[in-house]
Amino acid sequence: MKIALIGYGKMGHAIEEIAVKRGHTIELAVSIENVEDNTVENIRKADVAIEFTGPESAFENVNKCLEAKVPVVCGSTGWLDRYQEAVWNCNEQNGALLYASNFSIGVNIFFEVNKRLAQLMASQKEYDVTIEEIHHTQKRDAPSGTAITLAEQILEVNPLKKQWINQPGNNKGDLLVISKREDPAPGTHIIRYQSDIDDIEIKHTAHNRYGFALGAVLAAEFIYGRRGIFNMGDVLGL
Ligand SMILES: NC(=O)c1ccc[n+]([C@@H]2O[C@H](COP(=O)([O-])OP(=O)(O)OC[C@H]3O[C@@H](n4cnc5c(N)ncnc54)[C@H](O)[C@@H]3O)[C@@H](O)[C@H]2O)c1
């Protein structure tokens, strides 16, 4: 496959390394230094686009790929307030979009464990649940996209929690998501259920970016030739 890499930073470079090893070629690599190359015409030369820029530019880039009629895999986090708009645009263009807050296989299995644990704990009123996420200091959005996915999975089944919050408060109906920034930390997520009697904790720790990059390339291979809206569950058959 010919790949357009939109965002050629830490993730873009890791994705390039894996994509080339898997026999793909990089048709276009765009960063802020050559942003003038980020055109619909250039994107159109690729079979698939992989977008990892950041919260400010993700929505615009996704739309550009849809306009170019090139399936797009997006890993940028912090732009979900516009995700639904991107879905509408994708459907209107009869395009293909795959967004994942986290591309690693381990985290997507962790999502399934979180959903199951949340179901089991939904009627256990004596436990209070909190989420903690730890990332490197360059990360611009908080909480992490992965923590938001985990929180939404809990909110879906836990009748005691109404919304997630990022700062401690006094409302028991709020699900607290604690964000910590320290170096080096590719990404840690912890779900804690605490009671006076005992605690239950599940934790995922990323050791490096390889898992995210490999997942993004697998997602690109999956979306090539397809039409519609997809997620990592579709790629991994979860
Ligand atoms: N979904 C996942 O699994 C996952 C994993 C890791 C990181 N992320 C997210 O991916 C994004 C990128 O992460 P990173 O660590 O590679 O960041 P980074 O800062 O190392 O790289 C960002 C790249 O995007 C480029 N860029 C910024 N604005 C641009 C624009 N307007 N047009 C074109 N290029 C632009 C920068 O020049 C740079 O090359 C972040 O939102 C991060 O949270 C997601």
py3Dmol code that shows the C-alpha trace and the ligand (Angstrom):
import py3Dmol

protein = """\
ATOM      1  CA  MET A   1       0.000   0.000   0.000  1.00  0.00           C
ATOM      2  CA  LYS A   2       1.023   3.584  -0.565  1.00  0.00           C
ATOM      3  CA  ILE A   3       0.568   5.464   2.718  1.00  0.00           C
ATOM      4  CA  ALA A   4       0.143   9.199   3.381  1.00  0.00           C
ATOM      5  CA  LEU A   5       1.495  10.001   6.845  1.00  0.00           C
ATOM      6  CA  ILE A   6      -0.180  13.166   8.085  1.00  0.00           C
ATOM      7  CA  GLY A   7       1.793  14.001  11.197  1.00  0.00           C
ATOM      8  CA  TYR A   8       5.429  12.978  11.095  1.00  0.00           C
ATOM      9  CA  GLY A   9       6.416  13.278  14.744  1.00  0.00           C
ATOM     10  CA  LYS A  10       7.032  10.561  17.337  1.00  0.00           C
ATOM     11  CA  MET A  11       4.126   8.422  16.136  1.00  0.00           C
ATOM     12  CA  GLY A  12       4.597   9.190  12.440  1.00  0.00           C
ATOM     13  CA  HIS A  13       8.211   7.969  12.575  1.00  0.00           C
ATOM     14  CA  ALA A  14       7.297   4.807  14.526  1.00  0.00           C
ATOM     15  CA  ILE A  15       4.524   4.063  11.997  1.00  0.00           C
ATOM     16  CA  GLU A  16       6.893   4.589   9.057  1.00  0.00           C
ATOM     17  CA  GLU A  17       9.370   2.067  10.481  1.00  0.00           C
ATOM     18  CA  ILE A  18       6.723  -0.633  10.886  1.00  0.00           C
ATOM     19  CA  ALA A  19       4.907   0.128   7.616  1.00  0.00           C
ATOM     20  CA  VAL A  20       8.128  -0.160   5.593  1.00  0.00           C
ATOM     21  CA  LYS A  21       9.010  -3.449   7.353  1.00  0.00           C
ATOM     22  CA  ARG A  22       5.569  -4.762   6.352  1.00  0.00           C
ATOM     23  CA  GLY A  23       6.221  -3.928   2.692  1.00  0.00           C
ATOM     24  CA  HIS A  24       4.355  -0.607   2.383  1.00  0.00           C
ATOM     25  CA  THR A  25       5.723   2.632   0.961  1.00  0.00           C
ATOM     26  CA  ILE A  26       5.396   6.141   2.339  1.00  0.00           C
ATOM     27  CA  GLU A  27       3.935   8.299  -0.435  1.00  0.00           C
ATOM     28  CA  LEU A  28       3.677  11.470   1.640  1.00  0.00           C
ATOM     29  CA  ALA A  29       4.948  12.509   5.068  1.00  0.00           C
ATOM     30  CA  VAL A  30       3.658  15.818   6.389  1.00  0.00           C
ATOM     31  CA  SER A  31       4.727  17.731   9.472  1.00  0.00           C
ATOM     32  CA  ILE A  32       4.424  21.378  10.428  1.00  0.00           C
ATOM     33  CA  GLU A  33       7.700  22.055   8.522  1.00  0.00           C
ATOM     34  CA  ASN A  34       6.202  21.061   5.127  1.00  0.00           C
ATOM     35  CA  VAL A  35       2.523  21.732   5.811  1.00  0.00           C
ATOM     36  CA  GLU A  36       2.173  23.174   2.278  1.00  0.00           C
ATOM     37  CA  ASP A  37       2.465  19.576   0.977  1.00  0.00           C
ATOM     38  CA  ASN A  38      -0.670  18.600   2.907  1.00  0.00           C
ATOM     39  CA  THR A  39      -3.032  18.987  -0.059  1.00  0.00           C
ATOM     40  CA  VAL A  40      -5.985  16.947  -1.339  1.00  0.00           C
ATOM     41  CA  GLU A  41      -4.041  16.346  -4.580  1.00  0.00           C
ATOM     42  CA  ASN A  42      -1.033  14.891  -2.729  1.00  0.00           C
ATOM     43  CA  ILE A  43      -3.168  12.775  -0.380  1.00  0.00           C
ATOM     44  CA  ARG A  44      -5.030  11.378  -3.410  1.00  0.00           C
ATOM     45  CA  LYS A  45      -1.786   9.703  -4.587  1.00  0.00           C
ATOM     46  CA  ALA A  46      -1.915   7.373  -1.538  1.00  0.00           C
ATOM     47  CA  ASP A  47      -4.063   4.260  -0.976  1.00  0.00           C
ATOM     48  CA  VAL A  48      -4.644   5.082   2.666  1.00  0.00           C
ATOM     49  CA  ALA A  49      -3.850   7.952   5.063  1.00  0.00           C
ATOM     50  CA  ILE A  50      -2.710   7.733   8.683  1.00  0.00           C
ATOM     51  CA  GLU A  51      -3.304  10.911  10.710  1.00  0.00           C
ATOM     52  CA  PHE A  52      -1.332  11.563  13.936  1.00  0.00           C
ATOM     53  CA  THR A  53      -0.950  15.345  14.302  1.00  0.00           C
ATOM     54  CA  GLY A  54      -2.812  16.508  17.422  1.00  0.00           C
ATOM     55  CA  PRO A  55      -6.081  17.964  18.741  1.00  0.00           C
ATOM     56  CA  GLU A  56      -6.024  21.245  16.766  1.00  0.00           C
ATOM     57  CA  SER A  57      -5.568  19.872  13.249  1.00  0.00           C
ATOM     58  CA  ALA A  58      -7.055  16.357  13.306  1.00  0.00           C
ATOM     59  CA  PHE A  59     -10.592  17.236  12.197  1.00  0.00           C
ATOM     60  CA  GLU A  60      -9.421  19.347   9.253  1.00  0.00           C
ATOM     61  CA  ASN A  61      -6.972  16.632   8.156  1.00  0.00           C
ATOM     62  CA  VAL A  62      -9.579  13.874   8.371  1.00  0.00           C
ATOM     63  CA  ASN A  63     -11.902  15.952   6.169  1.00  0.00           C
ATOM     64  CA  LYS A  64      -9.119  16.526   3.670  1.00  0.00           C
ATOM     65  CA  CYS A  65      -8.569  12.757   3.346  1.00  0.00           C
ATOM     66  CA  LEU A  66     -12.317  12.176   2.933  1.00  0.00           C
ATOM     67  CA  GLU A  67     -12.401  14.833   0.236  1.00  0.00           C
ATOM     68  CA  ALA A  68      -9.481  13.064  -1.473  1.00  0.00           C
ATOM     69  CA  LYS A  69     -11.527   9.801  -1.280  1.00  0.00           C
ATOM     70  CA  VAL A  70      -8.685   8.145   0.612  1.00  0.00           C
ATOM     71  CA  PRO A  71      -9.573   5.909   3.607  1.00  0.00           C
ATOM     72  CA  VAL A  72      -8.231   7.515   6.776  1.00  0.00           C
ATOM     73  CA  VAL A  73      -6.982   6.073  10.055  1.00  0.00           C
ATOM     74  CA  CYS A  74      -6.874   8.742  12.759  1.00  0.00           C
ATOM     75  CA  GLY A  75      -5.029   8.450  16.071  1.00  0.00           C
ATOM     76  CA  SER A  76      -4.956  12.100  17.130  1.00  0.00           C
ATOM     77  CA  THR A  77      -6.758  12.549  20.441  1.00  0.00           C
ATOM     78  CA  GLY A  78      -8.497  15.567  21.968  1.00  0.00           C
ATOM     79  CA  TRP A  79     -10.797  16.402  19.019  1.00  0.00           C
ATOM     80  CA  LEU A  80     -13.788  14.177  19.843  1.00  0.00           C
ATOM     81  CA  ASP A  81     -16.179  17.142  20.126  1.00  0.00           C
ATOM     82  CA  ARG A  82     -16.052  17.110  16.288  1.00  0.00           C
ATOM     83  CA  TYR A  83     -15.978  13.336  15.760  1.00  0.00           C
ATOM     84  CA  GLN A  84     -19.704  13.122  14.959  1.00  0.00           C
ATOM     85  CA  GLU A  85     -19.276  15.793  12.275  1.00  0.00           C
ATOM     86  CA  ALA A  86     -16.453  13.728  10.765  1.00  0.00           C
ATOM     87  CA  VAL A  87     -18.747  10.673  10.750  1.00  0.00           C
ATOM     88  CA  TRP A  88     -21.419  12.651   8.869  1.00  0.00           C
ATOM     89  CA  ASN A  89     -18.833  13.883   6.365  1.00  0.00           C
ATOM     90  CA  CYS A  90     -17.540  10.354   5.885  1.00  0.00           C
ATOM     91  CA  ASN A  91     -21.008   8.967   5.237  1.00  0.00           C
ATOM     92  CA  GLU A  92     -21.815  11.848   2.880  1.00  0.00           C
ATOM     93  CA  GLN A  93     -18.605  11.198   0.902  1.00  0.00           C
ATOM     94  CA  ASN A  94     -19.146   7.414   1.037  1.00  0.00           C
ATOM     95  CA  GLY A  95     -15.655   7.295   2.520  1.00  0.00           C
ATOM     96  CA  ALA A  96     -13.869   5.269   5.186  1.00  0.00           C
ATOM     97  CA  LEU A  97     -12.806   6.437   8.651  1.00  0.00           C
ATOM     98  CA  LEU A  98     -11.260   4.543  11.530  1.00  0.00           C
ATOM     99  CA  TYR A  99     -10.615   6.476  14.750  1.00  0.00           C
ATOM    100  CA  ALA A 100      -9.143   4.859  17.853  1.00  0.00           C
ATOM    101  CA  SER A 101      -8.211   6.597  21.079  1.00  0.00           C
ATOM    102  CA  ASN A 102      -5.643   3.823  21.431  1.00  0.00           C
ATOM    103  CA  PHE A 103      -4.316   1.486  18.732  1.00  0.00           C
ATOM    104  CA  SER A 104      -2.467  -0.993  20.891  1.00  0.00           C
ATOM    105  CA  ILE A 105      -3.794  -4.556  20.919  1.00  0.00           C
ATOM    106  CA  GLY A 106      -3.254  -4.749  24.685  1.00  0.00           C
ATOM    107  CA  VAL A 107      -5.338  -1.651  25.387  1.00  0.00           C
ATOM    108  CA  ASN A 108      -8.151  -2.875  23.165  1.00  0.00           C
ATOM    109  CA  ILE A 109      -8.225  -6.106  25.181  1.00  0.00           C
ATOM    110  CA  PHE A 110      -8.057  -3.922  28.335  1.00  0.00           C
ATOM    111  CA  PHE A 111     -11.163  -2.071  27.039  1.00  0.00           C
ATOM    112  CA  GLU A 112     -13.031  -5.396  26.932  1.00  0.00           C
ATOM    113  CA  VAL A 113     -11.869  -6.266  30.487  1.00  0.00           C
ATOM    114  CA  ASN A 114     -12.966  -2.804  31.657  1.00  0.00           C
ATOM    115  CA  LYS A 115     -16.441  -3.278  30.154  1.00  0.00           C
ATOM    116  CA  ARG A 116     -16.849  -6.682  31.835  1.00  0.00           C
ATOM    117  CA  LEU A 117     -15.594  -5.420  35.225  1.00  0.00           C
ATOM    118  CA  ALA A 118     -17.866  -2.357  34.961  1.00  0.00           C
ATOM    119  CA  GLN A 119     -20.864  -4.657  34.425  1.00  0.00           C
ATOM    120  CA  LEU A 120     -19.911  -6.792  37.430  1.00  0.00           C
ATOM    121  CA  MET A 121     -19.421  -3.726  39.664  1.00  0.00           C
ATOM    122  CA  ALA A 122     -22.487  -1.795  38.471  1.00  0.00           C
ATOM    123  CA  SER A 123     -24.664  -3.035  41.351  1.00  0.00           C
ATOM    124  CA  GLN A 124     -21.914  -2.959  44.032  1.00  0.00           C
ATOM    125  CA  LYS A 125     -22.765   0.352  45.730  1.00  0.00           C
ATOM    126  CA  GLU A 126     -20.029   0.113  48.397  1.00  0.00           C
ATOM    127  CA  TYR A 127     -17.263   0.494  45.796  1.00  0.00           C
ATOM    128  CA  ASP A 128     -16.277   3.863  44.325  1.00  0.00           C
ATOM    129  CA  VAL A 129     -14.556   3.836  40.956  1.00  0.00           C
ATOM    130  CA  THR A 130     -11.809   6.196  39.753  1.00  0.00           C
ATOM    131  CA  ILE A 131      -9.504   6.242  36.722  1.00  0.00           C
ATOM    132  CA  GLU A 132      -5.865   7.364  36.677  1.00  0.00           C
ATOM    133  CA  GLU A 133      -3.809   8.016  33.550  1.00  0.00           C
ATOM    134  CA  ILE A 134      -0.087   8.853  33.366  1.00  0.00           C
ATOM    135  CA  HIS A 135       1.568  10.248  30.224  1.00  0.00           C
ATOM    136  CA  HIS A 136       4.692  12.148  29.165  1.00  0.00           C
ATOM    137  CA  THR A 137       4.801  15.907  29.740  1.00  0.00           C
ATOM    138  CA  GLN A 138       4.524  16.768  26.010  1.00  0.00           C
ATOM    139  CA  LYS A 139       1.001  15.366  25.825  1.00  0.00           C
ATOM    140  CA  ARG A 140      -1.296  18.310  25.112  1.00  0.00           C
ATOM    141  CA  ASP A 141      -4.746  16.905  25.957  1.00  0.00           C
ATOM    142  CA  ALA A 142      -6.022  15.736  29.351  1.00  0.00           C
ATOM    143  CA  PRO A 143      -7.547  13.371  30.153  1.00  0.00           C
ATOM    144  CA  SER A 144      -6.106  11.053  27.530  1.00  0.00           C
ATOM    145  CA  GLY A 145      -8.402   9.810  24.767  1.00  0.00           C
ATOM    146  CA  THR A 146      -7.933   6.305  26.174  1.00  0.00           C
ATOM    147  CA  ALA A 147      -9.065   7.430  29.648  1.00  0.00           C
ATOM    148  CA  ILE A 148     -12.154   9.039  28.097  1.00  0.00           C
ATOM    149  CA  THR A 149     -12.996   5.763  26.310  1.00  0.00           C
ATOM    150  CA  LEU A 150     -12.560   3.848  29.598  1.00  0.00           C
ATOM    151  CA  ALA A 151     -14.733   6.407  31.442  1.00  0.00           C
ATOM    152  CA  GLU A 152     -17.483   6.236  28.813  1.00  0.00           C
ATOM    153  CA  GLN A 153     -17.512   2.441  28.998  1.00  0.00           C
ATOM    154  CA  ILE A 154     -18.073   2.669  32.783  1.00  0.00           C
ATOM    155  CA  LEU A 155     -20.700   5.440  32.500  1.00  0.00           C
ATOM    156  CA  GLU A 156     -22.651   3.298  30.043  1.00  0.00           C
ATOM    157  CA  VAL A 157     -23.368   0.596  32.652  1.00  0.00           C
ATOM    158  CA  ASN A 158     -22.828   2.176  36.107  1.00  0.00           C
ATOM    159  CA  PRO A 159     -26.053   3.874  37.288  1.00  0.00           C
ATOM    160  CA  LEU A 160     -24.199   5.617  40.158  1.00  0.00           C
ATOM    161  CA  LYS A 161     -21.979   7.672  37.833  1.00  0.00           C
ATOM    162  CA  LYS A 162     -23.440  10.376  35.593  1.00  0.00           C
ATOM    163  CA  GLN A 163     -20.406  12.080  34.003  1.00  0.00           C
ATOM    164  CA  TRP A 164     -16.607  12.060  34.144  1.00  0.00           C
ATOM    165  CA  ILE A 165     -14.626  14.964  35.627  1.00  0.00           C
ATOM    166  CA  ASN A 166     -10.902  15.766  35.514  1.00  0.00           C
ATOM    167  CA  GLN A 167     -10.651  17.682  38.840  1.00  0.00           C
ATOM    168  CA  PRO A 168     -11.626  16.240  42.237  1.00  0.00           C
ATOM    169  CA  GLY A 169     -15.127  17.305  43.346  1.00  0.00           C
ATOM    170  CA  ASN A 170     -17.687  16.392  46.005  1.00  0.00           C
ATOM    171  CA  ASN A 171     -20.401  14.912  43.825  1.00  0.00           C
ATOM    172  CA  LYS A 172     -20.569  11.113  44.170  1.00  0.00           C
ATOM    173  CA  GLY A 173     -22.219  10.958  40.750  1.00  0.00           C
ATOM    174  CA  ASP A 174     -18.985  12.178  39.118  1.00  0.00           C
ATOM    175  CA  LEU A 175     -16.420   9.687  37.844  1.00  0.00           C
ATOM    176  CA  LEU A 176     -13.012  11.158  38.648  1.00  0.00           C
ATOM    177  CA  VAL A 177     -10.312  10.790  35.984  1.00  0.00           C
ATOM    178  CA  ILE A 178      -6.918  11.780  37.424  1.00  0.00           C
ATOM    179  CA  SER A 179      -4.309  12.915  34.842  1.00  0.00           C
ATOM    180  CA  LYS A 180      -0.603  12.865  35.746  1.00  0.00           C
ATOM    181  CA  ARG A 181       2.185  14.113  33.471  1.00  0.00           C
ATOM    182  CA  GLU A 182       5.735  12.831  34.024  1.00  0.00           C
ATOM    183  CA  ASP A 183       8.698  11.630  31.907  1.00  0.00           C
ATOM    184  CA  PRO A 184       9.260   9.116  30.510  1.00  0.00           C
ATOM    185  CA  ALA A 185       5.737   7.644  30.287  1.00  0.00           C
ATOM    186  CA  PRO A 186       4.328   6.309  26.993  1.00  0.00           C
ATOM    187  CA  GLY A 187       0.985   5.664  28.739  1.00  0.00           C
ATOM    188  CA  THR A 188      -0.433   4.038  31.870  1.00  0.00           C
ATOM    189  CA  HIS A 189      -4.141   3.578  32.673  1.00  0.00           C
ATOM    190  CA  ILE A 190      -5.511   2.296  35.976  1.00  0.00           C
ATOM    191  CA  ILE A 191      -9.128   1.607  36.953  1.00  0.00           C
ATOM    192  CA  ARG A 192      -9.690   1.381  40.723  1.00  0.00           C
ATOM    193  CA  TYR A 193     -12.762   0.199  42.577  1.00  0.00           C
ATOM    194  CA  GLN A 194     -12.271   1.048  46.266  1.00  0.00           C
ATOM    195  CA  SER A 195     -14.316   0.092  49.316  1.00  0.00           C
ATOM    196  CA  ASP A 196     -13.635   0.034  53.081  1.00  0.00           C
ATOM    197  CA  ILE A 197     -13.083  -3.718  52.844  1.00  0.00           C
ATOM    198  CA  ASP A 198     -10.907  -4.084  49.752  1.00  0.00           C
ATOM    199  CA  ASP A 199      -9.844  -2.619  46.416  1.00  0.00           C
ATOM    200  CA  ILE A 200      -9.955  -4.048  42.899  1.00  0.00           C
ATOM    201  CA  GLU A 201      -7.559  -2.568  40.345  1.00  0.00           C
ATOM    202  CA  ILE A 202      -6.834  -3.233  36.670  1.00  0.00           C
ATOM    203  CA  LYS A 203      -3.868  -1.585  34.975  1.00  0.00           C
ATOM    204  CA  HIS A 204      -2.370  -1.304  31.494  1.00  0.00           C
ATOM    205  CA  THR A 205       1.172   0.015  31.020  1.00  0.00           C
ATOM    206  CA  ALA A 206       2.610   0.755  27.577  1.00  0.00           C
ATOM    207  CA  HIS A 207       6.394   0.221  27.483  1.00  0.00           C
ATOM    208  CA  ASN A 208       6.931   2.108  24.214  1.00  0.00           C
ATOM    209  CA  ARG A 209       5.105   3.431  21.117  1.00  0.00           C
ATOM    210  CA  TYR A 210       5.573   0.245  19.092  1.00  0.00           C
ATOM    211  CA  GLY A 211       2.146  -1.146  20.052  1.00  0.00           C
ATOM    212  CA  PHE A 212       0.299   2.017  18.960  1.00  0.00           C
ATOM    213  CA  ALA A 213       2.240   2.201  15.689  1.00  0.00           C
ATOM    214  CA  LEU A 214       1.727  -1.478  14.827  1.00  0.00           C
ATOM    215  CA  GLY A 215      -2.005  -1.156  15.563  1.00  0.00           C
ATOM    216  CA  ALA A 216      -2.254   1.906  13.315  1.00  0.00           C
ATOM    217  CA  VAL A 217      -0.608   0.014  10.428  1.00  0.00           C
ATOM    218  CA  LEU A 218      -2.898  -3.008  10.993  1.00  0.00           C
ATOM    219  CA  ALA A 219      -5.850  -0.584  10.934  1.00  0.00           C
ATOM    220  CA  ALA A 220      -4.615   0.926   7.648  1.00  0.00           C
ATOM    221  CA  GLU A 221      -4.331  -2.554   6.110  1.00  0.00           C
ATOM    222  CA  PHE A 222      -7.869  -3.309   7.327  1.00  0.00           C
ATOM    223  CA  ILE A 223      -9.524  -0.107   6.063  1.00  0.00           C
ATOM    224  CA  TYR A 224      -7.922  -0.222   2.584  1.00  0.00           C
ATOM    225  CA  GLY A 225     -10.692  -0.940   0.057  1.00  0.00           C
ATOM    226  CA  ARG A 226     -13.486  -0.596   2.636  1.00  0.00           C
ATOM    227  CA  ARG A 227     -16.254   2.014   3.074  1.00  0.00           C
ATOM    228  CA  GLY A 228     -17.770   3.058   6.391  1.00  0.00           C
ATOM    229  CA  ILE A 229     -16.939   3.883  10.004  1.00  0.00           C
ATOM    230  CA  PHE A 230     -14.738   1.441  11.882  1.00  0.00           C
ATOM    231  CA  ASN A 231     -12.926   0.999  15.197  1.00  0.00           C
ATOM    232  CA  MET A 232     -10.115  -1.193  16.516  1.00  0.00           C
ATOM    233  CA  GLY A 233     -12.628  -3.781  17.675  1.00  0.00           C
ATOM    234  CA  ASP A 234     -13.428  -4.358  13.977  1.00  0.00           C
ATOM    235  CA  VAL A 235      -9.720  -4.752  13.139  1.00  0.00           C
ATOM    236  CA  LEU A 236      -8.998  -7.154  15.992  1.00  0.00           C
ATOM    237  CA  GLY A 237     -12.288  -9.049  15.832  1.00  0.00           C
ATOM    238  CA  LEU A 238     -13.130  -8.228  19.477  1.00  0.00           C
TER     239      LEU A 238
END
"""
ligand_1 = """\
44
LIG
N -4.452 6.692 19.317
C -3.267 6.270 19.777
O -3.011 5.058 19.943
C -2.216 7.301 20.083
C -0.939 6.921 20.537
C 0.027 7.902 20.732
C -0.287 9.230 20.475
N -1.540 9.573 20.066
C -1.904 10.951 19.699
O -1.371 11.224 18.427
C -1.080 12.619 18.279
C 0.357 12.808 17.837
O 1.225 12.258 18.795
P 2.833 12.323 18.637
O 3.358 11.773 19.915
O 3.284 11.738 17.363
O 3.042 13.914 18.599
P 4.288 14.733 17.987
O 4.162 16.112 18.549
O 5.558 13.995 18.175
O 3.985 14.775 16.398
C 2.964 15.533 15.828
C 3.299 15.742 14.350
O 2.192 16.419 13.709
C 2.716 17.548 12.985
N 1.682 18.570 12.887
C 1.188 19.351 13.884
N 0.227 20.172 13.388
C 0.111 19.880 12.071
C -0.699 20.373 11.018
N -1.581 21.351 11.241
N -0.562 19.838 9.795
C 0.343 18.856 9.549
N 1.162 18.350 10.509
C 1.048 18.858 11.745
C 3.950 17.970 13.759
O 4.834 18.761 12.974
C 4.529 16.593 14.094
O 5.236 16.074 12.974
C -1.441 13.221 19.635
O -2.771 13.708 19.588
C -1.361 12.032 20.596
O -2.175 12.191 21.744
C -2.496 8.631 19.864
"""
view = py3Dmol.view(width=600, height=400)
view.addModel(protein, "pdb")
view.setStyle({"model": 0}, {"cartoon": {"style": "trace"}})
view.addModel(ligand_1, "xyz")
view.setStyle({"model": 1}, {"stick": {}})
view.zoomTo()
view.show()
